Amino acid sequence: MSKDTAILRAMEDAARKSGYKVRWDKGQFRGGSCTLEGSKMIVLNRHHPIEVHLGVLARTLKEVPLEKISIRKGMRRHVESIIQKYSSE
């Protein structure tokens, strides 16, 4: 597993732990987060590169208090770095 894939998995896990359902789908959409029938969702497009997935998750997770979520210590720094990178865009 590549480093980016490991970070992506850690970010997906953090999103789930914070109450989001993460859905992977195909289609002509960029991806993003929304609330559908009272459920918080993040939709990721299977056809997009990992950088796009990281960006979608980062923009959603920047609003989540990560200090309350269990993330492996070594991964936490990477996750926070990715969120910082994509939050400034």
C-alpha positions as semicolon CSV with decimal commas, in nm:
position;residue;x (nm);y (nm);z (nm)
1;M;0,000;0,000;0,000
2;S;0,140;0,339;-0,096
3;K;0,177;0,623;0,154
4;D;-0,103;0,823;-0,016
5;T;-0,335;0,521;-0,005
6;A;-0,263;0,472;0,367
7;I;-0,339;0,841;0,431
8;L;-0,659;0,813;0,226
9;R;-0,771;0,512;0,433
10;A;-0,692;0,697;0,757
11;M;-0,893;0,998;0,637
12;E;-1,187;0,777;0,536
13;D;-1,175;0,616;0,880
14;A;-1,168;0,958;1,051
15;A;-1,466;1,070;0,844
16;R;-1,662;0,759;0,942
17;K;-1,572;0,803;1,309
18;S;-1,701;1,160;1,292
19;G;-2,039;1,047;1,163
20;Y;-2,000;1,058;0,784
21;K;-2,091;0,777;0,549
22;V;-1,824;0,750;0,279
23;R;-1,952;0,633;-0,058
24;W;-1,749;0,551;-0,367
25;D;-1,936;0,580;-0,697
26;K;-1,887;0,634;-1,070
27;G;-2,026;0,915;-1,278
28;Q;-1,969;1,267;-1,399
29;F;-1,920;1,447;-1,070
30;R;-1,626;1,581;-0,874
31;G;-1,722;1,453;-0,532
32;G;-1,794;1,626;-0,207
33;S;-1,993;1,618;0,114
34;C;-2,360;1,675;0,180
35;T;-2,644;1,585;0,413
36;L;-2,899;1,350;0,259
37;E;-3,214;1,270;0,454
38;G;-3,038;1,357;0,779
39;S;-2,725;1,150;0,707
40;K;-2,388;1,318;0,657
41;M;-2,226;1,178;0,341
42;I;-1,903;1,210;0,149
43;V;-1,917;1,089;-0,211
44;L;-1,593;1,006;-0,393
45;N;-1,567;0,939;-0,767
46;R;-1,389;0,610;-0,842
47;H;-1,255;0,749;-1,171
48;H;-1,064;1,038;-1,015
49;P;-0,704;1,023;-0,896
50;I;-0,616;0,986;-0,530
51;E;-0,523;1,355;-0,503
52;V;-0,886;1,450;-0,574
53;H;-1,010;1,205;-0,309
54;L;-0,766;1,349;-0,055
55;G;-0,887;1,700;-0,137
56;V;-1,255;1,610;-0,097
57;L;-1,191;1,442;0,238
58;A;-0,962;1,724;0,357
59;R;-1,218;1,996;0,282
60;T;-1,477;1,803;0,481
61;L;-1,251;1,706;0,771
62;K;-1,124;2,061;0,824
63;E;-1,457;2,126;1,000
64;V;-1,420;1,821;1,227
65;P;-1,244;1,837;1,567
66;L;-0,987;1,565;1,493
67;E;-0,844;1,570;1,846
68;K;-1,158;1,380;1,953
69;I;-1,108;1,108;1,690
70;S;-0,876;0,812;1,729
71;I;-0,617;0,816;1,449
72;R;-0,293;0,620;1,459
73;K;-0,023;0,849;1,593
74;G;0,200;0,819;1,286
75;M;-0,092;0,884;1,051
76;R;-0,237;1,178;1,244
77;R;0,049;1,406;1,138
78;H;0,003;1,311;0,771
79;V;-0,376;1,354;0,787
80;E;-0,343;1,698;0,950
81;S;-0,082;1,798;0,689
82;I;-0,312;1,700;0,401
83;I;-0,605;1,886;0,558
84;Q;-0,385;2,196;0,597
85;K;-0,267;2,170;0,235
86;Y;-0,615;2,141;0,084
87;S;-0,782;2,385;0,323
88;S;-0,585;2,674;0,179
89;E;-0,716;2,609;-0,175
